């Protein structure tokens, strides 16, 4: 009976996505459809932890660590409904929303990262629930619709994804955090699984292509940092950090390697949004686009790199758990959480209110 229910729920989710695709619906149409379908499947108790107003202060509060001891360590409780709290139908609808919001590559990567919790559970002989593939939180801010503003988030260990829609357009997907522990599965039936492998390989390929002088300039620390420098800060800042080398110092071939590395942080998104990230990188003047490396150039020695411009920041780090535990993130200095768009929106509203007040006063 349970198996049949799971199958029905899975088929329902597939129908939502594949059926919409057959009618050539956009990413945004799919997100609205699946978001509303998921909300409609929840009972009143789950709705209270699934749905919030967009101006909720927790909208810009995020993290990527496990849930175990989270409240004690962080001082707040994650919002959202977890897979563990959902029935089979609700989990499938939540996955349909996730699939609608990502590319196929992105969806597979995220589900693979989640599945590593089971690898850790076995490796660590966890019996207290620290490692659990079902502790990932789904939350929606506002009303899923093709008019107005609304957002949704998925968050848990090594996954923190943020999506903001405005009047039927997916306008913000940042910050985008993905991690992997283990970075590479070393043994067992899943040996060789490495969901963030391309992010590592493309960055190292660029670093190893540099001559000794450029390597020396790009290497900002002999020891890789313990983690990405911006952590889960609400605003991304890199004060007092050396920039490394600029893209203007690279050959055309090396510049192409830099673009290949940055593209790894775009391919997880739907085509249009991924292309927008790629365009942002390519539109940056070469003398304002920087690459920096820290730690070992050789695989397995612990490494970190970043790519940054005045608008965005990419960070990758693999140092924990004997250099087999990676973190990676795409941030936008002004645009995280759609902050720049929201600010413009509020400025326009405030200006409009001032005009009304002025007319009334006259």
Residue pairs with C-beta under 8 A, 6 or more apart in sequence:
2 88
5 87
5 88
5 89
6 88
6 92
8 88
8 89
9 87
9 88
9 89
9 90
9 91
9 92
9 93
10 88
10 92
12 89
12 92
12 93
13 34
13 92
13 93
13 95
13 96
13 99
14 96
16 30
16 33
16 34
16 37
16 93
16 96
17 30
17 34
17 96
17 99
17 100
20 29
20 30
20 33
20 100
21 30
25 33
27 100
27 101
27 170
27 270
27 272
27 273
28 146
28 165
28 168
28 169
28 170
29 146
30 100
31 97
31 100
31 101
31 144
31 152
31 163
31 165
31 170
32 144
32 145
32 146
32 165
33 100
34 93
34 96
34 97
34 99
34 100
35 97
35 140
35 144
35 150
35 152
36 144
37 93
37 96
38 90
38 93
38 94
38 96
38 97
38 138
38 140
39 47
39 50
39 51
39 140
39 144
41 89
41 90
41 93
42 50
42 81
42 86
42 90
46 81
46 85
46 86
46 90
49 79
49 80
49 81
49 139
50 80
50 81
50 138
50 139
50 140
51 139
51 140
51 141
52 58
52 59
52 79
52 139
52 140
52 141
53 141
53 142
54 141
54 142
54 149
54 150
54 151
56 79
56 141
58 76
58 79
59 141
59 151
59 337
60 234
60 336
60 337
60 339
61 76
61 234
62 153
62 155
62 160
62 162
62 175
62 177
62 232
62 234
63 70
63 74
63 78
63 155
63 160
63 232
64 155
64 157
64 158
64 159
64 160
64 177
64 179
64 232
64 327
65 73
65 74
65 157
66 130
66 131
66 135
66 156
66 157
67 78
67 132
67 135
67 156
67 157
68 128
68 129
68 130
70 77
70 78
71 77
78 137
78 155
79 137
79 139
80 137
80 138
80 139
80 153
80 154
80 155
81 90
81 94
81 137
81 138
81 139
82 134
82 135
82 136
82 137
82 138
82 156
83 91
83 94
83 133
83 134
83 135
83 136
84 132
84 134
84 135
86 94
94 138
95 111
97 138
97 152
98 107
98 110
98 154
98 161
99 107
101 152
101 161
101 163
101 170
101 270
102 110
102 161
102 268
102 269
102 270
103 267
103 268
103 269
103 270
103 271
103 274
105 267
105 268
106 267
106 268
106 269
109 178
109 195
109 196
109 268
110 154
110 159
110 161
110 178
110 268
112 193
112 195
113 158
113 159
113 178
113 179
113 180
113 195
113 196
114 133
114 136
114 156
114 159
115 133
116 158
116 180
116 181
116 182
116 185
116 193
116 195
117 131
117 132
117 133
117 135
117 157
118 131
118 133
119 182
119 185
119 188
119 190
120 126
120 131
120 181
120 182
121 131
121 132
122 188
124 130
124 131
135 156
135 157
136 154
136 155
136 156
136 157
136 159
137 153
137 154
137 155
137 156
138 152
138 153
138 154
139 152
139 153
139 155
140 150
140 151
140 152
141 150
141 151
141 152
141 153
142 148
142 149
142 150
142 151
143 150
144 150
144 152
144 165
146 167
146 168
147 167
147 168
148 166
148 167
149 164
149 165
149 166
149 167
149 342
149 345
150 164
150 165
151 162
151 163
151 164
151 165
151 172
151 337
151 338
152 163
153 160
153 161
153 162
153 163
154 160
154 161
155 161
157 179
157 181
158 177
158 178
158 179
158 180
158 181
158 327
159 177
159 178
159 179
160 175
160 176
160 177
160 232
161 173
161 176
161 177
162 172
162 173
162 174
162 175
162 176
162 336
162 337
163 170
163 172
163 173
164 170
164 171
164 172
164 173
164 337
164 338
164 341
165 171
166 338
166 341
166 345
170 270
170 272
170 273
171 338
171 341
172 335
172 336
172 337
172 338
172 341
173 269
173 273
174 312
174 330
174 331
174 332
174 335
174 336
174 337
175 236
175 329
175 330
175 331
175 332
175 336
175 337
176 265
176 268
176 269
176 329
176 330
177 232
177 327
177 328
177 329
178 195
178 196
178 268
178 328
178 329
179 196
179 325
179 326
179 327
179 328
180 194
180 195
180 196
180 325
180 326
181 320
181 321
181 324
181 325
181 326
182 321
182 324
182 325
183 194
183 196
183 200
183 318
183 323
183 324
183 325
183 326
184 192
184 193
184 194
184 197
184 324
185 191
185 192
185 193
185 194
186 324
194 200
196 316
196 326
196 328
198 264
199 261
199 264
199 265
199 316
199 326
199 328
200 299
200 303
200 316
200 318
200 326
202 257
202 260
202 261
202 264
203 261
203 293
203 303
203 305
203 316
204 297
204 299
204 303
205 257
205 260
206 254
206 257
206 258
206 260
206 261
206 291
207 215
207 218
207 293
207 297
207 305
208 297
209 253
209 254
209 257
210 218
210 245
210 254
214 245
214 249
214 250
215 297
217 244
217 245
217 249
218 244
218 245
218 291
218 292
218 293
219 293
219 294
220 241
220 242
220 244
220 292
220 293
220 294
221 294
221 295
221 304
222 294
222 295
223 294
223 295
223 302
224 294
224 295
224 296
224 302
224 303
224 304
224 317
224 318
224 319
225 294
225 295
225 304
225 317
225 319
226 317
226 319
226 320
227 317
227 319
227 320
227 327
228 304
228 315
228 316
228 317
228 327
228 328
228 329
229 238
229 241
229 306
229 315
230 236
230 237
230 238
230 313
230 315
230 329
230 331
234 336
235 333
235 336
236 313
236 331
236 332
236 333
236 336
237 333
238 306
238 308
238 313
241 292
242 292
243 290
243 292
243 308
244 290
244 291
244 292
244 293
244 306
245 290
245 291
245 292
246 286
246 287
246 288
246 289
246 290
247 255
247 258
247 284
247 286
247 287
247 289
247 290
247 291
248 285
248 286
248 287
250 257
250 258
250 286
250 291
255 286
258 289
258 291
258 307
259 278
259 281
259 282
261 291
261 305
261 307
261 314
262 277
262 278
262 281
262 307
262 314
263 278
263 281
265 277
265 314
265 328
265 330
266 273
266 274
266 275
266 277
266 278
266 281
267 274
268 274
269 277
277 312
277 330
280 309
280 311
280 312
281 289
281 307
281 309
281 312
284 309
284 310
284 311
288 309
288 310
289 307
289 308
289 309
290 306
290 307
290 308
290 309
291 305
291 306
291 307
292 305
292 306
292 308
293 303
293 304
293 305
294 303
294 304
294 305
295 301
295 302
295 303
295 304
295 319
296 302
296 303
297 303
300 323
301 323
302 318
302 319
302 323
303 316
303 317
303 318
303 319
303 323
304 315
304 316
304 317
304 318
304 319
305 315
305 316
306 313
306 314
306 315
306 316
307 313
307 314
308 314
310 333
311 332
311 333
311 334
311 335
312 330
312 331
312 332
312 333
312 335
313 329
313 330
313 331
313 332
313 333
314 328
314 329
314 330
314 331
315 327
315 328
315 329
315 331
316 326
316 327
316 328
317 326
317 327
317 328
318 324
318 325
318 326
318 327
319 325
334 340
335 341
